[in-house]
Amino acid sequence: MATSRPTLFGPSLDHAVAGLTAGSITTLIMHPLDLVKVRFQIADKPNPQTLSSIEKGKGRASGGVVRFGKEVYGAMAEAVKKDGWKGLYRGLGPNVAGNASSWGLYFLWYTSIKSSMQGGDHNVRLSSTQHLLAAAEASAITAMMTNPIWVVKTRMFASSRGSPEAYTGLWDGLTRVYASEGIRGLYKGSLLALVGVTNGSIQFAAYEAIKRKRADVKRTRVEREGETWGPQHEMLSNAEYILASGTSKLLAISITYPYQVVRARIQNSTPALYPDIPTTIRRTFAQQGVRGFYNGLGTNALRILPGTCAFFVAYENLSWLFRTQAEKRAGLSSEE
């Protein structure tokens, strides 16, 4: 017989609201590094000092970290010099709208698909393959729904405030792209966004697997201590959520990062420069070699890992809060 838990807003809406809220918080915190990452991705030429140090064999360990830190600081200082302190938060509107809506929509679809696979019974344990499939389906739907926002975000990140091509905000960007390029302009890079579904699929399959293993370890410990395992024990520690989210994200980005560089260049450029995926791949490789497909990877890791860990800690705690509040409300209703 299928069983379901009490919910605050609805079975999928609880997770959607938690994802949207957590996504908004982490985006506000990590926005400056996101801006730097995109500017590195669309740069046609790598930093000559970085290449020189690598060629001389000096880009090792601590020296490489210091050098990378200087590059990030330099990129931020340049943004401040051009546009003032507001330059670090250029494109914040589309970024918050994109990330918040993406996480909210993702968890809405992901939870709905998983529930369908479970037949409405949350006690049914899904396999890693089922988690991978649910994550892929949810990522694909979300990517297509939010692609126009990412096009505007990328172009706002790449431009300086006050320049002729600069958009004043999300709506201005959407209307101008549509007016000049039509619906195709809003869906530039959408094919690559679908390729990027593998990132979320790998991440969530790994995340769910790590969470499941940590829950099994906790269950063994609880039962060894003579307690009966129950719903109150299902919440893991924040440290375990950090470990699970950081490990799964690092695995995902290391495998799928090159597509992000290609997508950013297609979305930002004029059609003559990077008209399609094969041309973009060929020109990027000709100009910079394999290294060109990893432009901004260090910044991305620096930005995305703390942000991902913070997001999942916030998301899991919000989900647990909604669940406990729903159970309390259900308890009060049954007593009445």
N, C-alpha and C positions, 0 to 999 in steps of 0.2 A: 504493500500500500504506500503510495507517495506521501511524503511528509514535507511540510514547509515551515519555515521559521516566521515569526512575526516581523513585520517590516514597518519602518516609519513613514516612508513615502510610497513604497511599492518595491517589489522584489528587485527590479533592475534600476529603478530610480534612486534607491539608497546609494548604490555603487556609482551611479552617474553623478549625483550631487557631490559625493565624496571625491571623485576624480576631478570634477570641475573646480572645486574649492582648493584642493591640494595643488592642481595645475596652476591656478592663478597665483597662489602664494610663492611657489618655487620660481615661476617665470619672472615675477617682480624682483626677486632676489638675484637671479642669475642672468638677467637681461644684458648687462654690459659685455659679459664674456660671449654671449650668443652673437651679439653684434660683431665682435672681433672675429669670431669663428667664420661667419659668413663672408666677411671681407677678405680673410685669408683664402677661403675656398675659391672666390672668383678672381683672385690675383693671377694674372697671366705669367708673372715671373716670380720665382722664389727669391727670398732675401739673399743677396750675394754673400753677406757675412756668414750666414748659416751654411751655405754651400761650401764656402771656403774652409770653414772650420771642419766640416764633415770630410772634405777631400784631404785635409791635413791630419785626419784622425783625431781631432780634438773634441768631437761632439759626444764624448763619453760621460756617463754617470752624472756626477754633480755639476761638471762644467756645462753639460747639455741642458740640465735643469735650469741653471742660472741664466744661460743664454736664452732659453725659451721664455723664462720669466721676463727678461728684458724686452723680448719681442712683443709679448702681450702688453707690457707696460707702455712700450713705445706706440703700439696701435691705439691704446686707450688715450694716451697723451695727444696723439694726432687728432682723434675725434673731438677731444676737448678744445684743442687749438682752433679747429675749423668751426665748430658750432657751439662752443661753451660747454658747461657741464651738462646741459640738456642733450648734447651730442651723444653722450653715453646711453641715453634713453630714447634715441631716435628709433622710430618704428615700434615703440612700446605697445601702442594700441593694437596693431595687427598681431604682434607677438603674443600678447595676453589673450586676445580673441582666438587666435589660432591654437595655442596650447591648451587653454581652458576648454574650448569647445571640442578639441581633439580628444582630450582625456575624458571629458564628460560623455561624448558620443561613443568613444571606444569602450568604456566600461558598461555603457548602456547596452551596446550590441554584444560585447563579450559575455556579460552576465546572462543575457537573454539566450544566446546560443548555447552556453554551457547548461543552462537550466533545461533547454529543449533536449539536449543530449542525455541529461539525467532523468528525463521524464518527469520533471517537477520534484524529484526527491533529492534534497541536498545531501543526503547520506551516501548516495552513490558516488564512488570514487572513479573519476575519469582517468584514462591512461595518458601518458605523455603525448602520444599521437593525437588524441582527442583534444588536449590542451593546445597543441600546435595548430590543429585545424581550426579550432574556435578563435584563436588569436589571429590567424591568417584572414579568416572571413571578416572579423571585426575590424582589423587594420585596413583591409581593402575598401570596405564601405566608408570608413572614416576618412581615408585618404582622398577618395573621390569627392566627398562632401566638403572638405576643407581646402582643397588645392588652390582655389582662387585667393584665399587669405595668404597662403604661403608665397604666391607669386608677388603680391603687393609687399609683404614683409621683406622678401629678399631684395627687391628694388629699393625700398626705403632704406634698408641697411647699407646698400651700395652707394647711395647718393648723399650729398651734403645738404644741410638745411639751406634753403634759399636758392639752390641751383634750379635752372629752368625745368629739368626733368624730375625734380623732387616732388613727391606727393605730400600733401598736407596731412593726410590721415587715411584710414582704412577705406572709407566710403569714396573719398576723392580718388584713391588709387584704383579701386574696383571700377568706377565709372570711366576713368580715363583709359584704362587698359581695354575695357569693353568697347569704348568709342573708337580707339585707334586700331585694335587688333581683333575685335570680336570675341566670340566665345572661345575660339582657339587660344587667344592670348591668356585668358583666365585659366586655361587648362594646360598651359605649357608645363612640361615636366611631369604630367600626370601618369604617363607610362612608367617613368622612373619611380614615381611615388608608389606605384603598384609593385615594382621590383623591391622597393623598400619595405614592403609588407614582410619580407623575410626577417628584417631586423626585429620588428615587434614579435613575430612568431617565435624566433629563437629566444628572445629575451623572456617572454612570458612562459614558454614551455620550460625553460631552465629555472625561472623564478618559482613556478608552481612545484617543480620537482624538488628544489632545495627546501622550500617551505614544508613540503610533505615529509621529507626526511627529518627535518628539525622537529616537526610535530610528532613523528614516530619516536624520536629520541626522548622527547619530553613525556610522551605517554608512558614509555617504558619506565622512566624515572618516577613518575607519579604513582604508577601501579606498584613499583618496587617499594615505595614508601607506605603502601597499604591503603592508598586513597582510590576511590572509584573515579575513573575518567569521565568527565562530563563537559558540556558546552563551555562552562566557566574556565576550563583549562586550555581552550583552543587558541587563545591570544598568545602570540610569541612575544619575546622581548624586543625592544627597539633595536638592540645590537644585532639580533638575528635577522630582522628585516633589512638592516643596513647591509649585512653580509650577503643575504640572498639577492637583494636588488643590485648591489655593486658588482657582484660576480657575474650575474646574468647579463647586465648591461655591457660590461667590459667584453664579454664573449661576443655579444651581438654586434657591437660597433667595430670590433676588430675584423669581423668577417665582411660586413656590409658597407663600410665607410666610403669606398670609391664612388658608389652610385650617388652619394650626396653631393660630391664635388661636381660630377657631371650634371646633375639636376640643377644645382645652383647656377652654373654657367649658362645652361640653356634658358633658365627663367630670367636671368638678368640681362642677357646679351640681345643685340639685334640679330635677326635671323641670318644675316650675311656672315656673321662671325661664327656662331655655333648653331647652325640651322636644325641639326638633328643629332641623335645619339651617336651613330657611327662617326660622323665628322667631329663631334666634340671629343670622343675618345681618341681619335687619330691625331687631332691637333694638340690635345693636352699631352699625349705621349711624345709627340715630335718636339714640343717646346720644352718639356720638363722631365720626360721619362716617367718611370713608375712612381717616382717621388711626387709628381704632380697630382696623382690621384689621392694623395694623403695630405694635401695642403690643409692646414687647420686641424689635423687630427689631434695634436697635442692640446690645443685650445679646446677642442671638442671634448676630449677626455677630462680635462680640468674643469670644464663647465658642466658636462653632462653627468659625471659620476656623483659629485656632491648634490647636484640638482635631483638626480634620479633617486638617490638614497633619501634625501629630504622629502621628495614627493611620496615615496612608498611608506615612509614612517608616518607622514601626515595622512595619507590615504587609509592605511590600515587602522590607525587610531580613530579616524572619523567613521570608518565603516563599523568598527567595534562600538563606538559611542552610539551610532544610530541603532545598531542591533540591540544593545542593552536598554536603550530608551524605549524601543519598540516592545521588548519583552516585559519591561516594567509596566508599560501602558496596557499590554495584553493581560498581565496579572491583575491589574486594578480592575479592568473590565470584567474579568471572570469572577472576581470577588463580589462585584456589584450584582 
